[in-house]
Amino acid sequence: MPTTTNIHMLMKGESELVSVTSTLDDIEREQAKTPGLRAYLNVDPLVVAQFLDGRMPWQVIKSDDAWQQIAPAIKTFHDHISVYEEADTLSTYHSIPMDMPPVIARERGAIMEKHPQIADLPAAIEISEIIMAANNRRPKNADLFRPESREKTWADLYSIDQKHLRDLTKTMEHQLIGTSQITGLTMDLARQQVRELQFVRDAQNDDDVRDAPSL
């Protein structure tokens, strides 16, 4: 269980959350850089969760010890407000594998920020944990991931046949070019899927180069 620490947040106006930290020095530094920000000290983690307002937590939470307290609060907040969303609403991403590369996690998070919904809060926690763990060079907290996310592994993608990956990527690229009916979230997800397939192909090619015998 994370050690309890003080949590402080900076607000712009009445409702725009600027940053969250456990260090007063961070607060003073931000206020000096941006006059007019209001500081709230020793706030409840659940209060922070309410002010995220569709943003990825990792973007505003600056200290890892604060994050480790706020993450469970976001889960609690989701439990409280999920009743206000349509019962059949699905998360944008059914799973976020724990070993997902942080760069891909950021890109998926950007899509969810662009198309916010209550159902995505669990995925937002997972994405933020991947990034915060990487930034702070620590193991990920598996308790913050849904069972379906813990069951999936990004590494499995690297074992897919390269020709199959290449053909699949080309097919999806042609579909994107040839249609004008796909818009909004559907278009963003399709583009991201192509991007992720290309990412896996590039990683496979890098491995091939490393494994090739030297002349």
DOMITOR-366792 format. One record per residue: x, y, z of N, C-alpha, C, O in turn. Coordinates in steps of 0.05 Angstrom, whole numbers. Layout:
// DOMITOR-366792
<atom <X, Y, Z>, <X, Y, Z>, <X, Y, Z>, <X, Y, Z>>
...
END
This chain:
// DOMITOR-366792
<atom <17, -24, 0>, <0, 0, 0>, <18, 25, 0>, <37, 26, 15>>
<atom <11, 45, -17>, <29, 69, -18>, <30, 84, 8>, <10, 85, 23>>
<atom <53, 96, 13>, <56, 112, 37>, <40, 137, 34>, <39, 150, 13>>
<atom <25, 145, 56>, <9, 169, 55>, <27, 194, 55>, <46, 196, 70>>
<atom <21, 212, 37>, <36, 237, 35>, <17, 259, 29>, <-6, 254, 22>>
<atom <26, 284, 33>, <9, 307, 27>, <6, 311, -3>, <26, 307, -18>>
<atom <-17, 318, -11>, <-23, 323, -40>, <-31, 352, -43>, <-49, 361, -29>>
<atom <-18, 366, -62>, <-24, 394, -67>, <-31, 397, -96>, <-20, 383, -113>>
<atom <-50, 416, -102>, <-57, 420, -130>, <-58, 450, -136>, <-64, 466, -119>>
<atom <-52, 456, -162>, <-53, 483, -172>, <-77, 485, -191>, <-81, 468, -208>>
<atom <-93, 506, -188>, <-116, 510, -205>, <-114, 537, -219>, <-104, 557, -209>>
<atom <-124, 537, -244>, <-128, 562, -259>, <-158, 568, -259>, <-173, 552, -270>>
<atom <-165, 590, -247>, <-194, 596, -245>, <-207, 577, -225>, <-194, 568, -206>>
<atom <-232, 571, -229>, <-247, 555, -210>, <-247, 525, -216>, <-252, 509, -198>>
<atom <-240, 518, -240>, <-244, 489, -247>, <-221, 477, -263>, <-222, 452, -268>>
<atom <-202, 492, -273>, <-181, 480, -290>, <-157, 471, -273>, <-142, 488, -262>>
<atom <-153, 445, -272>, <-131, 434, -257>, <-105, 436, -274>, <-104, 428, -297>>
<atom <-85, 448, -262>, <-60, 453, -276>, <-39, 432, -269>, <-27, 420, -287>>
<atom <-35, 426, -244>, <-16, 405, -236>, <-21, 396, -207>, <-34, 410, -191>>
<atom <-11, 372, -202>, <-14, 360, -175>, <13, 349, -167>, <27, 337, -183>>
<atom <20, 353, -142>, <46, 344, -133>, <45, 339, -103>, <26, 346, -89>>
<atom <66, 327, -92>, <68, 324, -63>, <90, 342, -52>, <96, 341, -28>>
<atom <101, 358, -69>, <124, 375, -62>, <117, 405, -63>, <109, 414, -84>>
<atom <120, 419, -41>, <113, 447, -41>, <132, 463, -59>, <124, 484, -71>>
<atom <156, 454, -63>, <175, 467, -81>, <164, 468, -109>, <167, 488, -124>>
<atom <151, 446, -117>, <138, 446, -144>, <117, 467, -147>, <114, 480, -167>>
<atom <101, 469, -125>, <79, 489, -125>, <91, 517, -128>, <81, 533, -145>>
<atom <111, 524, -113>, <123, 550, -113>, <135, 556, -140>, <134, 579, -150>>
<atom <148, 536, -152>, <161, 539, -178>, <140, 545, -200>, <144, 563, -216>>
<atom <118, 531, -199>, <97, 535, -219>, <84, 562, -216>, <78, 576, -236>>
<atom <79, 571, -191>, <67, 597, -186>, <85, 619, -195>, <75, 640, -205>>
<atom <111, 616, -191>, <130, 636, -200>, <130, 639, -231>, <134, 660, -242>>
<atom <127, 616, -244>, <128, 615, -273>, <102, 625, -285>, <102, 638, -306>>
<atom <79, 619, -271>, <53, 627, -282>, <37, 641, -260>, <23, 628, -245>>
<atom <39, 667, -258>, <25, 682, -237>, <-6, 679, -240>, <-16, 676, -262>>
<atom <-19, 679, -218>, <-48, 677, -218>, <-59, 649, -212>, <-83, 646, -208>>
<atom <-41, 629, -211>, <-50, 602, -204>, <-56, 601, -174>, <-42, 613, -158>>
<atom <-77, 587, -167>, <-84, 584, -139>, <-76, 557, -129>, <-82, 536, -141>>
<atom <-63, 556, -105>, <-54, 531, -94>, <-74, 521, -73>, <-84, 536, -56>>
<atom <-79, 495, -73>, <-95, 482, -53>, <-78, 460, -41>, <-69, 442, -54>>
<atom <-73, 463, -15>, <-54, 445, -1>, <-69, 423, 14>, <-91, 427, 24>>
<atom <-56, 400, 16>, <-66, 377, 32>, <-94, 369, 24>, <-112, 367, 41>>
<atom <-98, 365, -2>, <-125, 359, -12>, <-129, 328, -12>, <-110, 313, -12>>
<atom <-154, 320, -12>, <-161, 292, -13>, <-157, 282, -41>, <-164, 295, -60>>
<atom <-145, 258, -44>, <-141, 247, -71>, <-166, 246, -88>, <-166, 249, -112>>
<atom <-189, 241, -75>, <-214, 240, -89>, <-222, 266, -102>, <-235, 267, -122>>
<atom <-214, 288, -89>, <-218, 315, -100>, <-203, 318, -126>, <-213, 329, -146>>
<atom <-178, 309, -126>, <-162, 310, -151>, <-176, 295, -173>, <-177, 304, -196>>
<atom <-185, 271, -167>, <-199, 254, -187>, <-222, 269, -200>, <-226, 266, -224>>
<atom <-237, 284, -184>, <-260, 298, -195>, <-252, 321, -214>, <-268, 328, -232>>
<atom <-228, 332, -210>, <-220, 355, -227>, <-205, 346, -252>, <-197, 364, -268>>
<atom <-200, 321, -256>, <-185, 312, -280>, <-200, 318, -305>, <-189, 326, -325>>
<atom <-226, 315, -304>, <-244, 324, -326>, <-235, 314, -353>, <-233, 329, -372>>
<atom <-231, 288, -355>, <-224, 276, -381>, <-195, 276, -389>, <-188, 264, -410>>
<atom <-178, 288, -373>, <-150, 289, -380>, <-135, 264, -370>, <-144, 252, -351>>
<atom <-114, 257, -383>, <-97, 235, -374>, <-83, 243, -348>, <-70, 264, -347>>
<atom <-87, 227, -326>, <-75, 235, -300>, <-45, 241, -302>, <-35, 259, -288>>
<atom <-30, 226, -318>, <-1, 229, -319>, <7, 257, -328>, <30, 265, -323>>
<atom <-10, 270, -343>, <-3, 297, -353>, <-3, 318, -332>, <11, 338, -335>>
<atom <-18, 315, -311>, <-20, 336, -290>, <-8, 327, -264>, <-1, 345, -247>>
<atom <-5, 301, -259>, <6, 292, -233>, <36, 290, -236>, <46, 274, -252>>
<atom <50, 307, -222>, <79, 310, -226>, <97, 292, -208>, <120, 288, -214>>
<atom <86, 282, -186>, <103, 266, -168>, <91, 238, -165>, <66, 234, -164>>
<atom <108, 218, -165>, <100, 190, -165>, <86, 183, -139>, <67, 167, -139>>
<atom <95, 193, -116>, <82, 186, -91>, <53, 197, -90>, <35, 184, -79>>
<atom <49, 221, -102>, <21, 231, -104>, <5, 213, -122>, <-18, 207, -116>>
<atom <16, 205, -145>, <2, 188, -163>, <-7, 162, -150>, <-30, 153, -155>>
<atom <10, 150, -134>, <3, 124, -122>, <-20, 126, -102>, <-33, 106, -96>>
<atom <-25, 150, -92>, <-49, 155, -76>, <-74, 162, -92>, <-96, 154, -86>>
<atom <-69, 177, -114>, <-91, 186, -130>, <-103, 164, -147>, <-127, 164, -152>>
<atom <-86, 146, -157>, <-96, 125, -175>, <-119, 109, -163>, <-140, 105, -176>>
<atom <-117, 99, -138>, <-140, 85, -126>, <-164, 103, -123>, <-187, 93, -125>>
<atom <-159, 128, -118>, <-182, 147, -115>, <-197, 151, -142>, <-221, 154, -142>>
<atom <-182, 149, -164>, <-195, 151, -190>, <-213, 127, -195>, <-235, 129, -206>>
<atom <-204, 103, -186>, <-220, 79, -188>, <-245, 82, -172>, <-267, 75, -181>>
<atom <-243, 93, -148>, <-266, 98, -131>, <-285, 117, -144>, <-310, 113, -144>>
<atom <-274, 139, -155>, <-290, 159, -168>, <-305, 147, -192>, <-329, 153, -196>>
<atom <-292, 130, -207>, <-305, 117, -229>, <-328, 100, -220>, <-350, 100, -232>>
<atom <-324, 85, -198>, <-346, 69, -187>, <-370, 86, -180>, <-393, 77, -183>>
<atom <-365, 110, -170>, <-387, 128, -161>, <-402, 140, -185>, <-427, 143, -183>>
<atom <-388, 146, -206>, <-401, 161, -228>, <-409, 144, -252>, <-423, 153, -270>>
<atom <-401, 119, -252>, <-407, 102, -275>, <-437, 97, -279>, <-446, 90, -301>>
<atom <-452, 102, -258>, <-481, 98, -260>, <-494, 120, -277>, <-517, 116, -286>>
<atom <-479, 141, -283>, <-490, 163, -299>, <-485, 159, -329>, <-493, 175, -345>>
<atom <-472, 137, -336>, <-466, 132, -364>, <-485, 109, -373>, <-493, 92, -358>>
<atom <-490, 109, -399>, <-507, 87, -410>, <-495, 60, -403>, <-471, 56, -405>>
<atom <-513, 41, -396>, <-504, 15, -387>, <-488, 0, -408>, <-470, -16, -401>>
<atom <-493, 5, -433>, <-480, -10, -454>, <-455, 4, -465>, <-444, -4, -486>>
<atom <-447, 26, -452>, <-423, 41, -461>, <-398, 24, -457>, <-393, 14, -435>>
<atom <-382, 21, -477>, <-357, 6, -476>, <-333, 24, -473>, <-333, 46, -484>>
<atom <-312, 14, -460>, <-287, 29, -459>, <-275, 30, -487>, <-278, 11, -503>>
<atom <-262, 52, -494>, <-248, 54, -519>, <-229, 31, -524>, <-227, 21, -546>>
<atom <-214, 24, -503>, <-195, 2, -504>, <-203, -18, -482>, <-201, -13, -458>>
<atom <-210, -42, -491>, <-219, -63, -473>, <-196, -72, -454>, <-201, -81, -432>>
<atom <-171, -69, -464>, <-148, -76, -447>, <-124, -59, -455>, <-121, -51, -478>>
<atom <-107, -54, -435>, <-82, -40, -439>, <-60, -58, -427>, <-56, -58, -403>>
<atom <-46, -74, -444>, <-26, -92, -433>, <-5, -78, -416>, <3, -56, -422>>
<atom <2, -91, -394>, <21, -78, -376>, <48, -72, -388>, <62, -53, -380>>
<atom <56, -88, -409>, <82, -84, -421>, <80, -66, -446>, <99, -66, -462>>
<atom <58, -53, -449>, <55, -34, -472>, <77, -13, -471>, <82, -2, -450>>
<atom <90, -7, -494>, <110, 15, -494>, <97, 41, -487>, <75, 48, -496>>
<atom <111, 57, -470>, <99, 83, -461>, <91, 101, -485>, <71, 115, -482>>
<atom <106, 100, -507>, <99, 118, -529>, <72, 110, -541>, <56, 128, -549>>
<atom <65, 85, -542>, <39, 76, -551>, <18, 82, -530>, <-5, 90, -538>>
<atom <24, 79, -505>, <5, 86, -484>, <-2, 116, -486>, <-26, 123, -483>>
<atom <17, 133, -491>, <11, 162, -494>, <-8, 167, -517>, <-26, 183, -515>>
<atom <-3, 153, -539>, <-19, 157, -563>, <-48, 148, -558>, <-67, 161, -567>>
<atom <-51, 125, -545>, <-78, 116, -539>, <-92, 136, -520>, <-116, 141, -522>>
<atom <-76, 146, -501>, <-88, 165, -482>, <-97, 190, -496>, <-117, 202, -488>>
<atom <-82, 199, -516>, <-90, 223, -531>, <-117, 219, -545>, <-133, 238, -547>>
<atom <-122, 195, -555>, <-147, 189, -568>, <-170, 190, -547>, <-191, 201, -553>>
<atom <-165, 179, -524>, <-186, 179, -503>, <-191, 208, -493>, <-214, 214, -486>>
<atom <-171, 224, -492>, <-175, 252, -484>, <-192, 267, -505>, <-208, 284, -499>>
<atom <-187, 260, -530>, <-202, 273, -552>, <-231, 265, -552>, <-249, 281, -560>>
<atom <-237, 241, -543>, <-264, 230, -542>, <-270, 220, -514>, <-273, 196, -510>>
<atom <-273, 238, -494>, <-275, 230, -466>, <-301, 216, -460>, <-322, 223, -470>>
<atom <-299, 196, -443>, <-323, 183, -432>, <-316, 170, -405>, <-293, 163, -400>>
<atom <-336, 167, -389>, <-332, 157, -362>, <-320, 128, -363>, <-303, 121, -346>>
<atom <-329, 113, -382>, <-320, 85, -384>, <-290, 82, -388>, <-280, 60, -385>>
<atom <-277, 103, -396>, <-248, 102, -401>, <-231, 107, -377>, <-206, 106, -379>>
<atom <-242, 114, -354>, <-226, 120, -331>, <-207, 96, -323>, <-184, 101, -317>>
<atom <-217, 71, -323>, <-198, 49, -316>, <-175, 48, -335>, <-152, 43, -327>>
<atom <-180, 52, -361>, <-158, 51, -381>, <-139, 75, -377>, <-115, 72, -381>>
<atom <-150, 98, -369>, <-134, 122, -364>, <-115, 117, -340>, <-92, 126, -341>>
<atom <-124, 102, -320>, <-107, 94, -298>, <-84, 77, -307>, <-61, 81, -300>>
<atom <-91, 57, -324>, <-71, 38, -334>, <-50, 53, -351>, <-26, 48, -347>>
<atom <-59, 70, -368>, <-40, 85, -385>, <-22, 102, -368>, <2, 103, -373>>
<atom <-33, 116, -349>, <-17, 133, -331>, <2, 117, -315>, <25, 126, -310>>
<atom <-5, 93, -306>, <13, 77, -290>, <36, 68, -307>, <59, 67, -298>>
<atom <31, 61, -332>, <53, 53, -350>, <73, 76, -353>, <97, 71, -352>>
<atom <63, 100, -357>, <80, 123, -361>, <94, 132, -336>, <118, 137, -336>>
<atom <80, 132, -313>, <92, 140, -288>, <113, 120, -279>, <134, 128, -269>>
<atom <108, 94, -283>, <128, 74, -276>, <153, 77, -293>, <175, 75, -282>>
<atom <149, 82, -318>, <173, 86, -336>, <188, 111, -328>, <213, 111, -327>>
<atom <174, 133, -323>, <187, 158, -316>, <203, 156, -290>, <223, 169, -286>>
<atom <193, 139, -272>, <205, 137, -245>, <222, 111, -242>, <231, 105, -220>>
<atom <225, 97, -264>, <242, 73, -265>, <235, 53, -242>, <252, 44, -227>>
<atom <210, 46, -241>, <200, 27, -221>, <182, 6, -234>, <172, 11, -256>>
<atom <177, -16, -221>, <158, -36, -232>, <130, -25, -232>, <123, -7, -216>>
<atom <114, -35, -250>, <86, -26, -251>, <70, -39, -229>, <76, -62, -221>>
<atom <50, -26, -219>, <32, -37, -199>, <9, -52, -212>, <-9, -40, -224>>
<atom <10, -78, -212>, <-9, -95, -226>, <-38, -91, -215>, <-57, -95, -229>>
<atom <-40, -82, -190>, <-66, -78, -178>, <-82, -56, -192>, <-107, -54, -189>>
<atom <-68, -39, -207>, <-82, -17, -221>, <-92, -24, -248>, <-104, -8, -263>>
<atom <-88, -50, -256>, <-96, -59, -283>, <-120, -78, -281>, <-122, -94, -262>>
<atom <-138, -76, -300>, <-161, -94, -302>, <-151, -122, -307>, <-130, -126, -319>>
<atom <-167, -142, -300>, <-159, -170, -305>, <-153, -175, -334>, <-133, -189, -341>>
<atom <-169, -164, -352>, <-164, -168, -381>, <-138, -155, -390>, <-126, -165, -409>>
<atom <-130, -134, -377>, <-104, -121, -384>, <-81, -137, -374>, <-60, -139, -387>>
<atom <-84, -150, -351>, <-62, -166, -340>, <-59, -192, -356>, <-37, -203, -356>>
<atom <-80, -201, -369>, <-79, -226, -384>, <-65, -222, -412>, <-55, -241, -423>>
<atom <-66, -197, -422>, <-55, -191, -448>, <-25, -183, -446>, <-17, -173, -425>>
<atom <-10, -189, -466>, <18, -179, -467>, <24, -167, -494>, <17, -179, -515>>
<atom <36, -144, -494>, <44, -131, -519>, <65, -147, -533>, <66, -148, -558>>
<atom <82, -161, -518>, <104, -177, -529>, <94, -198, -548>, <109, -206, -567>>
<atom <70, -208, -545>, <59, -228, -563>, <58, -218, -592>, <60, -234, -610>>
<atom <55, -192, -595>, <53, -181, -622>, <78, -185, -638>, <78, -187, -663>>
<atom <101, -186, -624>, <127, -188, -638>, <131, -216, -650>, <149, -220, -666>>
<atom <114, -235, -642>, <117, -262, -653>, <99, -266, -678>, <101, -287, -690>>
<atom <83, -246, -685>, <67, -248, -709>, <85, -248, -734>, <104, -233, -736>>
<atom <78, -265, -753>, <93, -267, -778>, <95, -240, -791>, <76, -225, -794>>
<atom <120, -233, -800>, <124, -206, -812>, <108, -202, -837>, <97, -180, -842>>
<atom <105, -222, -854>, <89, -219, -878>, <60, -214, -872>, <47, -197, -885>>
<atom <50, -228, -852>, <22, -224, -844>, <18, -195, -833>, <-2, -182, -840>>
<atom <37, -186, -818>, <36, -158, -808>, <37, -138, -830>, <22, -119, -831>>
<atom <54, -143, -849>, <57, -124, -872>, <32, -124, -889>, <23, -102, -896>>
<atom <20, -147, -894>, <-4, -148, -910>, <-27, -135, -895>, <-44, -121, -907>>
<atom <-29, -140, -869>, <-50, -128, -853>, <-48, -98, -852>, <-68, -83, -854>>
<atom <-23, -88, -849>, <-19, -59, -849>, <-27, -46, -875>, <-41, -26, -876>>
<atom <-19, -58, -898>, <-26, -47, -924>, <-56, -48, -928>, <-68, -29, -939>>
<atom <-70, -69, -920>, <-99, -71, -923>, <-113, -48, -908>, <-131, -36, -919>>
<atom <-104, -44, -884>, <-117, -23, -868>, <-111, 5, -879>, <-128, 22, -878>>
<atom <-87, 9, -889>, <-80, 35, -901>, <-97, 40, -925>, <-106, 63, -929>>
<atom <-101, 20, -942>, <-118, 24, -966>, <-147, 30, -958>, <-160, 46, -971>>
<atom <-156, 17, -936>, <-183, 22, -927>, <-187, 50, -917>, <-207, 63, -922>>
<atom <-166, 60, -904>, <-168, 88, -894>, <-168, 108, -917>, <-182, 128, -916>>
<atom <-151, 103, -937>, <-150, 121, -960>, <-175, 120, -977>, <-184, 140, -987>>
<atom <-187, 97, -978>, <-210, 93, -997>, <-237, 99, -985>, <-257, 95, -999>>
<atom <-239, 108, -960>, <-266, 113, -949>, <-268, 141, -938>, <-249, 152, -928>>
<atom <-291, 152, -941>, <-297, 178, -929>, <-319, 176, -908>, <-328, 196, -897>>
<atom <-328, 152, -903>, <-350, 147, -884>, <-340, 144, -856>, <-356, 147, -837>>
<atom <-315, 137, -852>, <-304, 133, -825>, <-295, 160, -814>, <-279, 174, -827>>
<atom <-306, 168, -792>, <-300, 194, -780>, <-297, 191, -750>, <-302, 170, -738>>
<atom <-289, 213, -737>, <-288, 214, -708>, <-271, 193, -695>, <-249, 187, -703>>
<atom <-282, 181, -673>, <-268, 162, -658>, <-260, 137, -675>, <-238, 127, -672>>
<atom <-278, 128, -692>, <-272, 105, -708>, <-248, 110, -726>, <-231, 92, -729>>
<atom <-246, 133, -738>, <-223, 140, -755>, <-198, 141, -738>, <-177, 131, -746>>
<atom <-199, 154, -715>, <-175, 156, -698>, <-165, 129, -689>, <-141, 124, -688>>
<atom <-184, 111, -682>, <-176, 84, -674>, <-164, 68, -697>, <-144, 54, -693>>
<atom <-175, 72, -721>, <-164, 58, -744>, <-136, 67, -750>, <-118, 51, -756>>
<atom <-132, 93, -749>, <-105, 104, -754>, <-85, 95, -733>, <-62, 88, -739>>
<atom <-94, 94, -708>, <-77, 84, -687>, <-70, 55, -690>, <-47, 47, -684>>
<atom <-89, 39, -700>, <-83, 11, -704>, <-62, 7, -725>, <-44, -9, -722>>
<atom <-63, 23, -747>, <-43, 22, -767>, <-16, 30, -756>, <5, 18, -761>>
<atom <-16, 51, -740>, <8, 61, -727>, <21, 40, -709>, <45, 36, -709>>
<atom <4, 25, -694>, <15, 4, -676>, <26, -19, -692>, <46, -31, -684>>
<atom <12, -27, -713>, <23, -48, -730>, <50, -41, -742>, <68, -57, -743>>
<atom <53, -15, -750>, <78, -6, -761>, <100, -6, -739>, <123, -12, -744>>
<atom <92, 2, -715>, <110, 2, -692>, <122, -26, -687>, <146, -30, -683>>
<atom <104, -46, -688>, <113, -74, -684>, <131, -83, -707>, <151, -96, -702>>
<atom <124, -76, -731>, <141, -83, -754>, <168, -70, -752>, <189, -84, -757>>
<atom <170, -45, -744>, <195, -32, -741>, <212, -45, -719>, <236, -49, -722>>
<atom <199, -54, -697>, <213, -67, -676>, <224, -94, -685>, <246, -101, -678>>
<atom <208, -108, -701>, <218, -134, -712>, <241, -130, -730>, <261, -145, -729>>
<atom <240, -109, -747>, <263, -103, -765>, <288, -96, -749>, <310, -104, -757>>
<atom <285, -81, -727>, <308, -74, -711>, <320, -99, -699>, <345, -101, -697>>
<atom <303, -118, -691>, <313, -143, -679>, <328, -159, -701>, <349, -172, -695>>
<atom <318, -159, -725>, <331, -173, -747>, <359, -161, -752>, <378, -176, -757>>
<atom <361, -135, -751>, <387, -122, -756>, <406, -130, -734>, <430, -136, -739>>
<atom <397, -130, -709>, <414, -137, -686>, <423, -166, -687>, <446, -172, -680>>
<atom <405, -183, -697>, <411, -212, -698>, <427, -220, -722>, <437, -243, -723>>
<atom <429, -203, -742>, <443, -210, -767>, <473, -214, -761>, <485, -199, -746>>
<atom <485, -235, -774>, <513, -239, -770>, <530, -216, -782>, <523, -206, -803>>
<atom <551, -209, -768>, <568, -188, -778>, <586, -199, -801>, <593, -223, -800>>
<atom <592, -182, -820>, <608, -191, -843>, <638, -188, -837>, <655, -195, -854>>
END
